[in-house]
Amino acid sequence: MGLLRDLVDLVRAPAALSVPGDVVAGAAAAGTLGARTPALAGASVCLYWAGMAGNDWADRDLDAIERPERPIPSGRV
């Protein structure tokens, strides 16, 4: 359970709650809501999480100084 909690912290999972809404709103505005919309929303969440993890990796040296409790500098992930 600890590793899962650390990964949730790494990707800031709650922040991704807005991402599916953006996808649905965009599809609705374009008139393309359909069976693939949930899959596109899920893929967008995964890309968002990957971006968060990549950002933390890129900032790991600065985070080691300013935010040592974050998952990468603390060694949890």
N, C-alpha and C positions, 0 to 999 in steps of 0.2 A: 504494500500500500504506500510505502514511503516514496518509492521511485515514481509512481503514478502522480502523487501529490507534487513532487518536484517537477515533473514534466508539465503539469497543469500550471504551476507557478512560472515555469520557463516561457511558455507560450501565452501566458496571461489569458487563459481560456475564457473567463467571463467577458472579456472585451470583445470576443468574436460573436457575441449574441446579436450585434447589430448587422453583421455581414449578410446573413440570409435575407434580412429585410431589404437590404440594398439590391440584392439580386432579384428578388420578387418585384420590387418597385420598378427596376429597370426593365424587366421582362414585361410587366404590365404596361408601362409607358410605350414600349415598342410594339405592343400587341402580340407578343410571342409567348405568353404564358402557356405552358404545356406540360406534358409528362416528364420532360427532361429538366424542368426548372428545379425540382428538389436536388437532383444530382449536381446541377450547376452550383446551387447554393452550398452543398457539401464540399465540392471541389474548391469553391472560393474560401470557405472556412479553413481548409487544409493549407491553401496558399497563404492565407493570412497568418496562420500559426507558423508556417515555415519562415515567413518574413520576420516574425517576432524572434524566433530562435536564431535566425541568421544575424539579426541586429545585435542580439546579446553576444553572439560569438565575435562579431566585429568589434564590439565595445568591451570585450573581456578585460583588457588591460586597464582601461579607465574604470570599469566597474569594480575591479579588484581594489581600487583606492576609494572610490566614492560610494559603491554599493556592494561591499564584500559579502553581504547576505544573499545576493542573487544566486541562482542555481549554478551557473558556470564558475564564477570566481570562488565560490565556497566549496566547489568540488562535488556537489550533490549530483550534478549531471555532467 
